[in-house]
């Protein structure tokens, strides 16, 4: 959902710039600008959701040995989506214009972005601590079980059930792709906020950075091996573009 919201925001921003020929804000385009800002805010709220979800998995889902349940996953996703899509909508509707109907100072944009970045940073710190604790627990349990086997105390193995290594690796992977995305989005938008509150203008150069941010999101969420493998599996299962996704096995030479 990060990619979807950001792609829509980027398309609206490009159309906005084309229509205004690089001029920043015309009254006739206020609604279009608000649409773009809504999707930008939604992107940051989804980033916060990703950080919180990593924290949830590192501290609760994996340590408690929870089993995959599609119904629970759907409910959690619906809760995430309601938060990430409806809160930005409420912010834009309530605070993007003054009582006179003119564009408001962009506190409504940068304050929520700052709040999501601050909360997301806290979630990442808590997740890193939880991951370290999770990895230590996994390796400690593995070592205890190994020693019990060597000593022939097989009956005691049931007392030391390890967490799933596959799930631990999944949380590590989610954490690793969230951190660079968080850093890039945080740095770019912090600089944009400082520039805006200094000059009350956002130079066109920042739209170029905006585009580079979109490229990074595409690389992280689509081009990295696991997301791309998931996409290929879906295309193959639906028999779509199989000629593009199918990879012939390489014959081993003896």
Backbone as CSV, one residue per row, in Angstrom:
resi,resn,N_x,N_y,N_z,CA_x,CA_y,CA_z,C_x,C_y,C_z
1,UNK,0.815,-1.207,0.000,0.000,0.000,0.000,0.856,1.269,0.000
2,UNK,2.066,1.180,0.523,2.974,2.327,0.415,3.149,2.730,-1.039
3,UNK,3.430,1.717,-1.878,3.679,1.972,-3.296,2.453,2.559,-3.975
4,UNK,1.280,2.010,-3.683,0.051,2.462,-4.338,-0.218,3.924,-4.009
5,UNK,-0.189,4.265,-2.736,-0.459,5.647,-2.333,0.590,6.605,-2.869
6,UNK,1.854,6.181,-2.819,2.911,7.071,-3.291,2.846,7.245,-4.804
7,UNK,2.511,6.181,-5.529,2.397,6.283,-6.985,1.286,7.255,-7.372
8,UNK,0.146,7.176,-6.689,-0.952,8.100,-6.979,-0.543,9.531,-6.659
9,UNK,0.118,9.717,-5.508,0.581,11.059,-5.136,1.566,11.608,-6.162
10,UNK,2.459,10.748,-6.651,3.459,11.181,-7.626,2.806,11.551,-8.951
11,UNK,1.825,10.764,-9.392,1.107,11.076,-10.631,0.348,12.397,-10.508
12,UNK,-0.317,12.604,-9.378,-1.041,13.855,-9.171,-0.086,15.042,-9.128
13,UNK,1.067,14.855,-8.488,2.054,15.931,-8.411,2.603,16.269,-9.794
14,UNK,2.859,15.244,-10.607,3.346,15.475,-11.977,2.303,16.228,-12.801
15,UNK,1.038,15.816,-12.684,-0.033,16.501,-13.412,-0.179,17.936,-12.925
16,UNK,-0.046,18.120,-11.615,-0.134,19.455,-11.025,0.954,20.366,-11.582
17,UNK,2.192,19.844,-11.659,3.301,20.638,-12.181,3.119,20.934,-13.672
18,UNK,2.629,19.941,-14.411,2.406,20.152,-15.846,1.341,21.219,-16.075
19,UNK,0.285,21.139,-15.300,-0.823,22.077,-15.476,-0.415,23.500,-15.125
20,UNK,0.433,23.647,-14.100,0.823,24.985,-13.638,2.133,25.465,-14.233
21,UNK,2.749,24.628,-15.075,4.015,24.979,-15.717,5.079,25.359,-14.686
22,UNK,5.116,24.567,-13.565,6.145,24.794,-12.563,5.808,25.811,-11.506
23,UNK,4.672,26.526,-11.631,4.263,27.461,-10.593,3.664,26.680,-9.435
24,UNK,3.873,27.167,-8.222,3.582,26.333,-7.056,2.106,26.228,-6.738
25,UNK,1.359,27.273,-6.577,0.008,27.116,-6.071,-0.919,28.140,-6.688
26,UNK,-1.882,27.673,-7.437,-2.949,28.497,-7.954,-4.234,28.100,-7.235
27,UNK,-5.109,29.064,-7.003,-6.335,28.779,-6.262,-7.176,27.714,-6.952
28,UNK,-7.179,27.721,-8.288,-7.990,26.747,-9.023,-7.510,25.322,-8.805
29,UNK,-6.258,25.164,-8.409,-5.692,23.818,-8.265,-5.595,23.374,-6.805
30,UNK,-6.270,24.073,-5.915,-6.173,23.741,-4.499,-6.690,22.333,-4.221
31,UNK,-7.782,21.953,-4.875,-8.356,20.621,-4.653,-7.397,19.544,-5.134
32,UNK,-6.801,19.758,-6.311,-5.840,18.791,-6.840,-4.636,18.654,-5.913
33,UNK,-4.170,19.768,-5.388,-3.049,19.735,-4.453,-3.422,18.976,-3.179
34,UNK,-4.649,19.170,-2.717,-5.092,18.457,-1.512,-5.185,16.957,-1.746
35,UNK,-5.595,16.562,-2.946,-5.613,15.135,-3.276,-4.208,14.546,-3.154
36,UNK,-3.230,15.241,-3.745,-1.845,14.756,-3.692,-1.349,14.699,-2.250
37,UNK,-1.675,15.720,-1.471,-1.229,15.742,-0.076,-1.873,14.623,0.735
38,UNK,-3.118,14.296,0.409,-3.772,13.184,1.108,-3.005,11.884,0.891
39,UNK,-2.643,11.602,-0.352,-1.934,10.352,-0.633,-0.507,10.377,-0.077
40,UNK,0.101,11.561,-0.016,1.415,11.665,0.630,1.301,11.323,2.114
41,UNK,0.306,11.906,2.773,0.095,11.595,4.187,-0.198,10.115,4.393
42,UNK,-1.012,9.545,3.508,-1.332,8.117,3.627,-0.077,7.264,3.498
43,UNK,0.860,7.690,2.647,2.124,6.964,2.513,2.886,6.940,3.836
44,UNK,2.920,8.073,4.524,3.626,8.124,5.810,2.897,7.328,6.885
45,UNK,1.580,7.339,6.847,0.844,6.544,7.833,1.032,5.053,7.575
46,UNK,1.158,4.656,6.306,1.466,3.250,6.012,2.891,2.902,6.447
47,UNK,3.805,3.865,6.337,5.163,3.634,6.843,5.130,3.389,8.351
48,UNK,4.331,4.187,9.067,4.173,3.974,10.511,3.558,2.609,10.794
49,UNK,2.581,2.216,9.971,1.958,0.895,10.131,2.999,-0.210,9.943
50,UNK,3.866,-0.063,8.940,4.925,-1.059,8.723,5.841,-1.166,9.943
51,UNK,6.237,-0.011,10.475,7.121,-0.018,11.653,6.431,-0.674,12.847
52,UNK,5.156,-0.332,13.064,4.417,-0.910,14.185,4.190,-2.404,13.985
53,UNK,3.952,-2.810,12.736,3.739,-4.230,12.450,5.012,-5.037,12.701
54,UNK,6.164,-4.473,12.346,7.437,-5.136,12.656,7.598,-5.316,14.164
55,UNK,7.250,-4.270,14.907,7.344,-4.324,16.368,6.401,-5.392,16.926
56,UNK,5.198,-5.456,16.377,4.204,-6.451,16.804,4.721,-7.869,16.591
57,UNK,5.338,-8.110,15.437,5.860,-9.446,15.146,7.069,-9.783,16.020
58,UNK,7.934,-8.793,16.260,9.157,-9.063,17.024,8.883,-9.318,18.501
59,UNK,7.834,-8.684,19.041,7.600,-8.779,20.482,6.452,-9.709,20.865
60,UNK,5.535,-9.972,19.914,4.366,-10.771,20.292,4.135,-11.966,19.373
61,UNK,3.972,-11.700,18.087,3.529,-12.752,17.168,4.502,-13.926,17.114
62,UNK,5.784,-13.640,16.905,6.780,-14.717,16.803,7.123,-15.314,18.165
63,UNK,7.425,-14.518,19.203,7.759,-15.128,20.503,6.645,-16.000,21.080
64,UNK,5.372,-15.625,20.811,4.258,-16.400,21.345,3.944,-17.627,20.500
65,UNK,4.671,-17.795,19.384,4.456,-18.963,18.534,3.099,-18.985,17.867
66,UNK,2.580,-17.816,17.508,1.268,-17.740,16.883,1.279,-18.405,15.510
67,UNK,0.201,-19.105,15.206,0.041,-19.753,13.911,-0.663,-18.808,12.940
68,UNK,-0.354,-18.996,11.663,-0.975,-18.154,10.638,-2.473,-18.412,10.582
69,UNK,-3.248,-17.345,10.643,-4.702,-17.431,10.560,-5.186,-16.361,9.597
70,UNK,-5.751,-16.779,8.470,-6.145,-15.833,7.433,-7.182,-14.836,7.927
71,UNK,-8.120,-15.294,8.742,-9.150,-14.394,9.248,-8.545,-13.303,10.126
72,UNK,-7.629,-13.687,10.997,-6.970,-12.695,11.845,-6.105,-11.745,11.027
73,UNK,-5.428,-12.286,10.003,-4.604,-11.439,9.139,-5.462,-10.406,8.416
74,UNK,-6.625,-10.831,7.922,-7.522,-9.912,7.217,-8.054,-8.829,8.152
75,UNK,-8.391,-9.223,9.385,-8.877,-8.235,10.351,-7.790,-7.216,10.677
76,UNK,-6.570,-7.704,10.861,-5.473,-6.795,11.184,-5.192,-5.858,10.012
77,UNK,-5.227,-6.396,8.789,-5.001,-5.545,7.618,-6.104,-4.499,7.493
78,UNK,-7.350,-4.892,7.750,-8.460,-3.935,7.684,-8.276,-2.821,8.709
79,UNK,-7.800,-3.177,9.901,-7.535,-2.175,10.936,-6.409,-1.245,10.508
80,UNK,-5.338,-1.815,9.963,-4.229,-0.997,9.466,-4.707,-0.046,8.367
81,UNK,-5.487,-0.587,7.420,-5.945,0.219,6.285,-6.858,1.351,6.740
82,UNK,-7.747,1.061,7.685,-8.643,2.102,8.189,-7.845,3.230,8.837
83,UNK,-6.841,2.868,9.613,-6.003,3.878,10.266,-5.211,4.680,9.244
84,UNK,-4.539,3.989,8.317,-3.613,4.651,7.393,-4.322,5.460,6.317
85,UNK,-5.558,5.118,5.985,-6.258,5.837,4.920,-7.253,6.864,5.457
86,UNK,-7.873,6.596,6.598,-8.925,7.491,7.078,-8.389,8.654,7.906
87,UNK,-7.341,8.417,8.696,-6.786,9.521,9.494,-6.245,10.640,8.596
88,UNK,-5.452,10.338,7.536,-5.026,11.416,6.633,-6.198,12.134,5.968
89,UNK,-7.249,11.377,5.623,-8.426,12.003,5.015,-9.056,13.007,5.974
90,UNK,-9.166,12.626,7.237,-9.728,13.528,8.246,-8.856,14.775,8.403
91,UNK,-7.545,14.601,8.400,-6.626,15.739,8.542,-6.798,16.717,7.389
92,UNK,-6.828,16.202,6.170,-6.945,17.073,4.990,-8.285,17.793,4.980
93,UNK,-9.362,17.077,5.268,-10.694,17.687,5.234,-10.850,18.771,6.294
94,UNK,-10.224,18.579,7.442,-10.428,19.511,8.564,-9.466,20.694,8.565
95,UNK,-8.255,20.510,8.054,-7.223,21.515,8.308,-6.536,22.074,7.062
96,UNK,-6.893,21.624,5.868,-6.160,22.073,4.676,-6.581,23.454,4.196
97,UNK,-7.715,23.951,4.659,-8.178,25.283,4.262,-8.518,26.104,5.499
98,UNK,-8.474,27.417,5.333,-8.865,28.333,6.405,-10.384,28.512,6.385
99,UNK,-10.959,29.107,7.427,-12.412,29.375,7.405,-12.850,30.217,6.216
100,UNK,-11.930,31.017,5.656,-12.262,31.839,4.491,-12.190,31.060,3.188
101,UNK,-11.743,29.801,3.248,-11.660,28.981,2.045,-10.347,29.077,1.313
102,UNK,-9.365,29.764,1.875,-8.046,29.876,1.247,-7.133,28.761,1.763
103,UNK,-6.061,28.453,1.017,-5.149,27.388,1.473,-4.507,27.738,2.808
104,UNK,-4.488,26.787,3.706,-3.885,27.003,5.021,-2.382,26.782,4.953
105,UNK,-1.671,27.347,5.938,-0.250,27.027,6.076,-0.130,25.526,6.301
106,UNK,0.905,24.928,5.747,0.962,23.466,5.678,1.351,22.792,6.996
107,UNK,0.868,23.347,8.110,1.029,22.630,9.372,0.328,21.279,9.296
108,UNK,-0.812,21.259,8.596,-1.616,20.034,8.501,-0.873,18.919,7.772
109,UNK,0.150,19.271,6.997,0.924,18.264,6.271,2.174,17.860,7.050
110,UNK,2.949,18.851,7.486,4.255,18.542,8.070,4.176,18.083,9.530
111,UNK,3.193,18.559,10.283,3.075,18.091,11.673,2.702,16.611,11.732
112,UNK,1.686,16.138,10.973,1.421,14.689,10.968,2.595,13.863,10.442
113,UNK,3.303,14.387,9.423,4.477,13.671,8.921,5.530,13.560,10.021
114,UNK,5.772,14.657,10.735,6.730,14.610,11.839,6.301,13.645,12.930
115,UNK,4.994,13.610,13.219,4.493,12.694,14.247,4.673,11.239,13.830
116,UNK,4.364,10.932,12.564,4.520,9.547,12.099,5.988,9.135,12.079
117,UNK,6.871,10.066,11.705,8.302,9.743,11.706,8.817,9.529,13.129
118,UNK,8.358,10.357,14.061,8.782,10.183,15.446,8.308,8.864,16.031
119,UNK,7.032,8.548,15.830,6.496,7.281,16.332,7.133,6.094,15.616
120,UNK,7.364,6.250,14.307,8.001,5.174,13.553,9.416,4.909,14.029
121,UNK,10.146,5.983,14.352,11.510,5.822,14.863,11.509,5.066,16.190
122,UNK,10.558,5.399,17.060,10.442,4.679,18.335,10.139,3.205,18.084
123,UNK,9.228,2.939,17.148,8.890,1.545,16.818,10.101,0.784,16.293
124,UNK,10.921,1.454,15.465,12.107,0.790,14.930,13.109,0.471,16.039
125,UNK,13.282,1.399,16.975,14.189,1.132,18.096,13.690,-0.040,18.938
126,UNK,12.395,-0.038,19.235,11.822,-1.131,20.027,11.922,-2.447,19.267
127,UNK,11.717,-2.395,17.945,11.819,-3.606,17.129,13.236,-4.156,17.133
128,UNK,14.236,-3.266,17.048,15.628,-3.734,17.046,15.967,-4.445,18.353
129,UNK,15.465,-3.906,19.471,15.674,-4.571,20.766,14.956,-5.916,20.790
130,UNK,13.717,-5.935,20.295,12.962,-7.183,20.258,13.594,-8.228,19.364
131,UNK,14.150,-7.784,18.236,14.814,-8.723,17.329,16.051,-9.330,17.973
132,UNK,16.837,-8.501,18.655,18.026,-9.020,19.330,17.633,-10.033,20.394
133,UNK,16.591,-9.715,21.131,16.084,-10.634,22.154,15.579,-11.924,21.514
134,UNK,14.907,-11.789,20.376,14.356,-12.951,19.681,15.465,-13.853,19.155
135,UNK,16.499,-13.243,18.573,17.616,-14.039,18.053,18.378,-14.730,19.177
136,UNK,18.586,-14.017,20.284,19.266,-14.644,21.425,18.464,-15.825,21.959
137,UNK,17.148,-15.645,22.040,16.282,-16.728,22.519,16.358,-17.934,21.593
138,UNK,16.372,-17.665,20.278,16.418,-18.754,19.301,17.724,-19.542,19.428
139,UNK,18.852,-18.823,19.463,20.147,-19.512,19.515,20.388,-20.172,20.871
140,UNK,19.925,-19.532,21.948,20.069,-20.152,23.270,19.282,-21.453,23.345
141,UNK,18.053,-21.421,22.842,17.221,-22.627,22.858,17.829,-23.714,21.976
142,UNK,18.358,-23.309,20.826,18.993,-24.273,19.926,20.197,-24.930,20.609
143,UNK,21.001,-24.134,21.318,22.183,-24.668,21.993,21.786,-25.601,23.140
144,UNK,20.753,-25.228,23.891,20.286,-26.090,24.983,19.805,-27.427,24.442
145,UNK,19.035,-27.381,23.358,18.526,-28.627,22.769,19.673,-29.489,22.238
146,UNK,20.698,-28.849,21.673,21.841,-29.606,21.159,22.563,-30.328,22.295
147,UNK,22.741,-29.630,23.410,23.432,-30.254,24.544,22.599,-31.375,25.160
148,UNK,21.291,-31.189,25.210,20.428,-32.252,25.738,20.506,-33.503,24.875
149,UNK,20.554,-33.311,23.556,20.667,-34.457,22.649,22.003,-35.159,22.854
150,UNK,23.086,-34.379,22.991,24.403,-34.983,23.198,24.469,-35.760,24.512
151,UNK,23.735,-35.279,25.512,23.736,-35.953,26.809,22.695,-37.063,26.899
152,UNK,21.935,-37.247,25.823,20.935,-38.310,25.807,19.684,-38.012,26.608
153,UNK,19.449,-36.772,26.942,18.264,-36.401,27.736,17.138,-35.961,26.797
154,UNK,16.755,-36.862,25.921,15.779,-36.567,24.883,14.433,-36.165,25.477
155,UNK,14.057,-36.775,26.602,12.734,-36.517,27.179,12.571,-35.066,27.646
156,UNK,13.676,-34.347,27.813,13.603,-32.962,28.277,13.496,-31.956,27.128
157,UNK,13.567,-32.437,25.895,13.524,-31.520,24.757,12.211,-30.756,24.685
158,UNK,11.118,-31.401,25.129,9.811,-30.753,25.043,9.721,-29.500,25.913
159,UNK,10.626,-29.353,26.869,10.621,-28.169,27.729,11.241,-26.956,27.041
160,UNK,11.945,-27.186,25.946,12.650,-26.101,25.251,12.244,-26.102,23.778
161,UNK,11.078,-25.535,23.518,10.568,-25.472,22.148,11.062,-24.175,21.510
162,UNK,11.848,-24.250,20.453,12.399,-23.027,19.853,11.350,-22.286,19.034
163,UNK,11.547,-20.979,18.895,10.694,-20.216,17.994,11.042,-20.595,16.562
164,UNK,10.123,-20.326,15.658,10.329,-20.691,14.258,11.447,-19.846,13.644
165,UNK,12.487,-20.507,13.147,13.574,-19.789,12.490,13.107,-19.070,11.245
166,UNK,12.151,-19.664,10.530,11.615,-19.029,9.320,10.916,-17.716,9.667
167,UNK,10.161,-17.713,10.768,9.461,-16.495,11.171,10.440,-15.431,11.658
168,UNK,11.482,-15.857,12.356,12.505,-14.900,12.792,13.161,-14.246,11.581
169,UNK,13.500,-15.048,10.580,14.111,-14.502,9.363,13.162,-13.548,8.644
170,UNK,11.864,-13.852,8.686,10.883,-12.976,8.040,10.850,-11.611,8.714
171,UNK,10.875,-11.597,10.044,10.871,-10.325,10.769,12.155,-9.549,10.489
172,UNK,13.285,-10.251,10.446,14.563,-9.598,10.123,14.499,-8.970,8.738
173,UNK,13.926,-9.701,7.783,13.811,-9.185,6.418,12.915,-7.947,6.381
174,UNK,11.762,-7.998,7.060,10.856,-6.848,7.075,11.539,-5.635,7.697
175,UNK,12.294,-5.867,8.757,12.999,-4.777,9.430,14.050,-4.164,8.513
176,UNK,14.773,-5.017,7.775,15.853,-4.530,6.913,15.334,-3.705,5.747
177,UNK,14.155,-4.023,5.213,13.679,-3.198,4.103,12.923,-1.963,4.606
178,UNK,12.464,-1.966,5.856,11.774,-0.796,6.395,12.756,0.311,6.764
179,UNK,13.923,-0.059,7.298,14.887,0.937,7.780,15.368,1.880,6.674
180,UNK,15.870,1.378,5.509,16.323,2.332,4.486,15.196,3.195,3.942
181,UNK,14.001,2.615,3.817,12.862,3.407,3.358,12.546,4.519,4.354
182,UNK,12.564,4.191,5.629,12.296,5.179,6.677,13.345,6.291,6.648
183,UNK,14.610,5.921,6.496,15.681,6.921,6.491,15.542,7.882,5.323
184,UNK,15.297,7.344,4.127,15.190,8.202,2.947,13.985,9.131,3.061
185,UNK,12.825,8.575,3.410,11.628,9.409,3.539,11.798,10.434,4.652
186,UNK,12.400,10.019,5.760,12.590,10.939,6.874,13.516,12.087,6.530
187,UNK,14.643,11.789,5.876,15.613,12.833,5.531,15.017,13.810,4.523
188,UNK,14.408,13.273,3.453,13.861,14.140,2.401,12.793,15.072,2.960
189,UNK,11.876,14.517,3.731,10.762,15.341,4.198,11.141,16.238,5.369
190,UNK,12.172,15.900,6.102,12.673,16.823,7.123,13.286,18.053,6.461
191,UNK,14.076,17.822,5.409,14.658,18.945,4.663,13.561,19.785,4.024
192,UNK,12.539,19.132,3.480,11.427,19.868,2.870,10.694,20.711,3.908
193,UNK,10.492,20.161,5.100,9.797,20.913,6.149,10.609,22.129,6.575
194,UNK,11.924,21.947,6.751,12.786,23.068,7.139,12.760,24.143,6.057
195,UNK,12.834,23.725,4.798,12.794,24.684,3.689,11.471,25.435,3.660
196,UNK,10.388,24.708,3.848,9.064,25.350,3.779,8.885,26.371,4.892
197,UNK,9.263,26.009,6.114,9.056,26.932,7.225,10.066,28.076,7.218
198,UNK,11.125,27.944,6.419,12.083,29.037,6.268,11.644,30.014,5.186
199,UNK,11.146,29.473,4.069,10.818,30.311,2.910,9.334,30.322,2.557
200,UNK,8.563,29.401,3.132,7.156,29.195,2.782,6.980,28.891,1.298
201,UNK,7.986,28.293,0.723,7.947,27.797,-0.648,8.623,26.436,-0.686
202,UNK,8.217,25.619,-1.659,8.877,24.336,-1.901,9.404,24.344,-3.327
203,UNK,10.728,24.497,-3.517,11.299,24.546,-4.866,10.979,23.284,-5.665
204,UNK,10.976,23.444,-6.987,10.679,22.328,-7.878,11.694,21.200,-7.702
205,UNK,12.896,21.532,-7.239,13.923,20.505,-7.032,13.419,19.391,-6.129
206,UNK,12.561,19.750,-5.166,12.071,18.728,-4.245,11.136,17.730,-4.930
207,UNK,10.522,18.152,-6.017,9.710,17.200,-6.772,10.591,16.129,-7.420
208,UNK,11.833,16.518,-7.772,12.777,15.530,-8.302,13.140,14.528,-7.208
209,UNK,13.415,15.027,-6.000,13.679,14.121,-4.873,12.471,13.243,-4.592
210,UNK,11.297,13.820,-4.748,10.047,13.082,-4.587,10.014,11.894,-5.546
211,UNK,10.447,12.138,-6.794,10.492,11.061,-7.780,11.516,9.998,-7.431
212,UNK,12.698,10.413,-6.948,13.709,9.434,-6.536,13.213,8.581,-5.367
213,UNK,12.453,9.199,-4.493,11.863,8.441,-3.388,10.922,7.365,-3.925
214,UNK,10.160,7.701,-4.958,9.283,6.714,-5.581,10.059,5.567,-6.204
215,UNK,11.201,5.883,-6.834,12.037,4.829,-7.414,12.547,3.897,-6.326
216,UNK,12.980,4.469,-5.192,13.457,3.644,-4.082,12.356,2.718,-3.579
217,UNK,11.148,3.241,-3.442,10.037,2.410,-2.967,9.752,1.281,-3.944
218,UNK,9.845,1.572,-5.246,9.624,0.531,-6.248,10.685,-0.558,-6.132
219,UNK,11.940,-0.153,-5.919,13.027,-1.129,-5.792,12.829,-1.996,-4.552
220,UNK,12.486,-1.362,-3.421,12.365,-2.101,-2.162,11.185,-3.054,-2.188
221,UNK,10.036,-2.564,-2.639,8.822,-3.356,-2.511,8.543,-4.249,-3.710
222,UNK,9.166,-3.996,-4.851,8.874,-4.784,-6.047,10.100,-5.524,-6.566
223,UNK,11.227,-4.836,-6.668,12.389,-5.430,-7.327,13.245,-6.298,-6.413
224,UNK,13.139,-6.134,-5.109,13.915,-6.996,-4.222,13.421,-8.432,-4.344
225,UNK,14.294,-9.424,-4.100,13.998,-10.825,-4.442,12.672,-11.351,-3.929
226,UNK,12.369,-11.187,-2.654,11.160,-11.821,-2.124,9.872,-11.225,-2.688
227,UNK,9.718,-9.887,-2.728,8.506,-9.365,-3.362,8.388,-9.777,-4.821
228,UNK,9.507,-9.771,-5.548,9.460,-10.144,-6.953,9.098,-11.614,-7.109
229,UNK,9.614,-12.469,-6.245,9.255,-13.888,-6.300,7.768,-14.084,-6.037
230,UNK,7.216,-13.315,-5.100,5.784,-13.406,-4.806,4.959,-12.984,-6.010
231,UNK,5.384,-11.902,-6.670,4.671,-11.439,-7.861,4.732,-12.487,-8.962
232,UNK,5.903,-13.094,-9.163,6.035,-14.122,-10.197,5.147,-15.317,-9.902
233,UNK,5.101,-15.734,-8.635,4.258,-16.870,-8.275,2.795,-16.577,-8.576
234,UNK,2.355,-15.335,-8.297,0.964,-14.982,-8.560,0.674,-14.992,-10.059
235,UNK,1.584,-14.423,-10.866,1.386,-14.413,-12.310,1.329,-15.832,-12.864
236,UNK,2.225,-16.696,-12.377,2.259,-18.073,-12.861,0.997,-18.815,-12.449
237,UNK,0.521,-18.595,-11.210,-0.686,-19.283,-10.747,-1.912,-18.868,-11.551
238,UNK,-1.927,-17.609,-12.043,-3.049,-17.126,-12.846,-2.815,-17.319,-14.343
239,UNK,-1.652,-17.891,-14.686,-1.293,-18.132,-16.089,-1.191,-16.824,-16.886
240,UNK,-0.699,-15.756,-16.212,-0.498,-14.471,-16.860,0.989,-14.299,-17.179
241,UNK,1.298,-13.923,-18.405,2.679,-13.578,-18.777,3.674,-14.629,-18.289
242,UNK,3.305,-15.901,-18.438,4.168,-16.971,-17.945,5.513,-16.944,-18.652
243,UNK,5.510,-16.537,-19.916,6.762,-16.512,-20.682,7.763,-15.519,-20.088
244,UNK,7.253,-14.499,-19.356,8.149,-13.531,-18.726,8.652,-14.015,-17.371
245,UNK,7.829,-14.794,-16.670,8.136,-15.157,-15.284,8.773,-16.521,-15.146
246,UNK,8.598,-17.382,-16.149,9.112,-18.740,-16.021,10.618,-18.757,-16.250
247,UNK,11.317,-19.473,-15.396,12.771,-19.620,-15.509,13.104,-21.079,-15.734
248,UNK,13.789,-21.361,-16.832,14.168,-22.741,-17.121,15.271,-23.184,-16.181
249,UNK,15.188,-24.401,-15.659,16.255,-24.893,-14.781,17.551,-25.069,-15.543
250,UNK,18.648,-24.818,-14.862,19.968,-24.943,-15.478,20.456,-26.372,-15.289
251,UNK,20.829,-27.005,-16.382,21.330,-28.375,-16.298,22.702,-28.381,-15.654
252,UNK,22.874,-29.279,-14.693,24.171,-29.402,-14.034,25.120,-30.194,-14.924
253,UNK,26.320,-29.704,-15.037,27.325,-30.389,-15.834,28.134,-31.317,-14.948
254,UNK,28.293,-32.523,-15.370,29.060,-33.505,-14.603,30.475,-33.588,-15.154
